[in-house]
Amino acid sequence: MTGTLLRIEGLTKAYPGVVANDDVSFDIAEKEIHALLGENGAGKSTLVKMIYGLVKPDSGTMTWRAEPFTPADPRAARAAGVGMVFQHFSLFNALNVAENVALGMENPPPMRDLAARIRDVSETYGLPLDPFRTVGDLSAGERQRVEIIRCLLQDPKLLIMDEPTSVLTPQEVEILFETLRKLRAEGTSILYISHKLEEIRALCDAATILRLGKNVGTCVPSDTTARDMAEMMVGGTLQTPTRTARDDGDVVLDVTGLSLKPANPFGTTLKNLHFTVRAGEILGLGGVAGNGQDELLAALSGEALTEKNAIKVRGESIGHLGPNARRARGILAAPEERLGHAAAPDMDLSENALLTGAIRKSLTSRGFVNWPAARDFADEIISAFDVRTPGHHVAARALSGGNLQKFVIGREILQDPDVLVVNQPTWGVDASAAADIRQALLDLAARGTAILCISQDLDELMEISDRFGALNEGRLSDIRPVSELSIEEVGLMMGGAHGMEVAHIHEEEQEAGA
Amino acid sequence: MIRLERRPQPSRLWSYLTPVIAVIVTMIAGGLLFAALGKNPVEAIRTIFWNPLFGEFAFYYRPQLLVKAAPLVLIAIGLSLGFRAGIWNIGAEGQYIVGALCGAGVGLAFHPTESVLIFPLMVIAGGLGGWAWAMIPGLLKVRFGTNEILVSLMLVYVAEQLLASMALGLMKNPEGHGFPGSRNLSDYASATSWIDQDIGLHWGMAAAFIAVILAYVLLNRHILGFNIRLSGEAPRAAKFSGVAPARLILFCLGTSGALAGLAGMFEVAGPSGQVSIDFNVGYGFTAIIVAFLGRLHPVGILLAGLLMALTYIGGEMAQSNLGLPAAAIQVFQGMLLFFLLALDVLTHFRIRLSARRTA
């Protein structure tokens, strides 16, 4: 490593009511993979937006190879040699790879030349990609390659990657890391944003940790334990959820041959799922986003109706029943999308408490709403789950992600479910709220509830589930006890098509035999 | 530089204040418009807003106000339920016509029998007629996914043809010397909706008040009202909560149709008196404005209906007394809606003045 590529000194950016970055300074060296670590809301996004010219700092300076660096817009930043791969892809599904790349260029070359260059770059960096495939048909990992190649064609000196592995299987992550290491060897620096500590330890040369907009420390990740980094990130000791040993209960949720066509044309078809969840057990279902998670939740919550016998709770068939009838039978759900699905953004918390609590909490009589009871229920959730809010009159969208998630999960838990289905319970939630939510799920299971936890966070599933399965293109892998699983096996279950097919055929044979 | 900043939650204060400010701003802008037309703006505004209520002939205009406001409020209350749920019944005018035809049909069929049962039967028939007309877009939407806006709107023109054919054929007054139009129901004691024609009270006004109260209770105290609001604000959350969209669509369209039908029935049996070719005067469309002017809130709609009726009556006075062109009055009414919707931004955003920053 030679010299400094980008020096950041005293960068400050305030938004009304919040200082997103407060006097942040650090250096990114040439040929370095530099991690930017911090919880949601720590100010990582604001910082990289300033480097990429999307946001102007209130004060502070940036220096690019000893020259002052003040990009007025992303075009200026790109011209200087900054490339950025966003967490959310900006690709057109109906266009092919080359067309998508051309759309992002100032002066796109003829399509044939561009395709050749795309092939060239993709082979050089181990990112196999056919320029003429339609983006809509690509997997999340392949789409990310399109974004990366789009950046690499500009020959950047600094590549910013925002949470690149959140959509990848462990195997795809390994491929991505190889590419990034190769880029580093050829002289590109990388600013790698993540909150996944093990990845940073495996990949990065240096790490800067942000907390509440401030730089709270730098470290060499390979010499620092994940726990130490986590505690710097959170600013306190981290509670690891604890679980108590328990006996196997009876089967409460029994899903047999669940198939479902998606409601929207871009959804995933569920294909013949079989699983059971016992009382007091947490079944974790992993998988990359868009492999049937939303559809499975809808099928279990009653938003999508299925064949009557496909879903049974305590032996009673409920596949044909709507959400309220299912709630009456003790099966509750908390969807992934907090605002607009689990909660109504512009309604206050007592109205949102009524949203799912009406049946089990008897908040209505002869159709008339008992508002004092609904407010009491909201207050009960707020105090039991430490939801930080001025009161039940506050609109749901005024709550932070972590607080609203605690409210949404708490609302279901306090209704004393027999079966609880959660999708991404800690998505976009700060670490302490996430720990609280996981602990609450473990406590609920200890009281005898059967819990199905759908999540894309493998660490979370390994931490709280008893058994693990993976969703892939609407199919479910074999379900195995977590204690027997290695991370490689988990990866194969999530994405390894061969393993999946074998499991699938095996399953059908069993059925045929039965 | 002026910036708009999203409020964490909609301001309650501003949602009450903006209609008042909108009326004031409309008066100012309208005054400028009238001044540009060479009229005295103060006098014009006074003629529109003050004279119908407190002027020399107010004793005549005040009941007129209720006569105009009652159908507007009744229809707008029904429409507001659907609008809150994101279900857009634009065809209230058609439901109003069909309700009037059904109600009048029952009344005319019994002519000249006198019985206290006739009027209640007409009320039921009027409501059912409007309901049935609204069920057409409702069922088509639920069954085939058609757009209720288009279907309900096009059914207005069908209803108008039906009205013309009734006025010229089936319901034509046999003693009318060949003129189009039915017998005059306001002269038929058992069938008229007038309570007292001299002071200008009819049952439609009572119905409008009852509708305001029921709608308020429904929206604020009943789970069905909660589901309506939920469906409008967060359709996915509503589905998750257990609201059956099809049932809600049929309820909202049916209720708004029934109320529009009732309004038509009260009108045909009272102020209008007979089924005639030009019976409908656009209440069904104006009620859409009234519903939004009243914030889709029952009490707001009551006030907005009265305000709208005031601009109609005051506008007519301004036309005849001051010689203002009818178009100027229509522009004035349009401005009211425009300013209301434009000022709406203040409930969701706050305005910040700030110096332009340089990096």
Boltz contact constraints between the chains, C-beta under 6 A:
constraints:
  - contact:
      token1: [A, 56]
      token2: [B, 359]
      max_distance: 6.0
  - contact:
      token1: [A, 70]
      token2: [B, 359]
      max_distance: 6.0
  - contact:
      token1: [A, 303]
      token2: [B, 239]
      max_distance: 6.0
  - contact:
      token1: [A, 303]
      token2: [B, 240]
      max_distance: 6.0
  - contact:
      token1: [A, 322]
      token2: [B, 242]
      max_distance: 6.0
  - contact:
      token1: [A, 323]
      token2: [B, 242]
      max_distance: 6.0
  - contact:
      token1: [A, 324]
      token2: [B, 242]
      max_distance: 6.0
  - contact:
      token1: [A, 340]
      token2: [B, 234]
      max_distance: 6.0
  - contact:
      token1: [A, 340]
      token2: [B, 236]
      max_distance: 6.0
  - contact:
      token1: [A, 341]
      token2: [B, 236]
      max_distance: 6.0
  - contact:
      token1: [A, 341]
      token2: [B, 237]
      max_distance: 6.0
  - contact:
      token1: [A, 341]
      token2: [B, 240]
      max_distance: 6.0
  - contact:
      token1: [A, 344]
      token2: [B, 230]
      max_distance: 6.0
  - contact:
      token1: [A, 344]
      token2: [B, 233]
      max_distance: 6.0
  - contact:
      token1: [A, 344]
      token2: [B, 234]
      max_distance: 6.0
  - contact:
      token1: [A, 344]
      token2: [B, 237]
      max_distance: 6.0
  - contact:
      token1: [A, 346]
      token2: [B, 233]
      max_distance: 6.0
  - contact:
      token1: [A, 355]
      token2: [B, 241]
      max_distance: 6.0
  - contact:
      token1: [A, 364]
      token2: [B, 223]
      max_distance: 6.0
  - contact:
      token1: [A, 367]
      token2: [B, 222]
      max_distance: 6.0
  - contact:
      token1: [A, 367]
      token2: [B, 223]
      max_distance: 6.0
  - contact:
      token1: [A, 368]
      token2: [B, 221]
      max_distance: 6.0
  - contact:
      token1: [A, 368]
      token2: [B, 222]
      max_distance: 6.0
  - contact:
      token1: [A, 369]
      token2: [B, 221]
      max_distance: 6.0
  - contact:
      token1: [A, 369]
      token2: [B, 223]
      max_distance: 6.0
  - contact:
      token1: [A, 395]
      token2: [B, 9]
      max_distance: 6.0
  - contact:
      token1: [A, 398]
      token2: [B, 8]
      max_distance: 6.0
  - contact:
      token1: [A, 398]
      token2: [B, 9]
      max_distance: 6.0
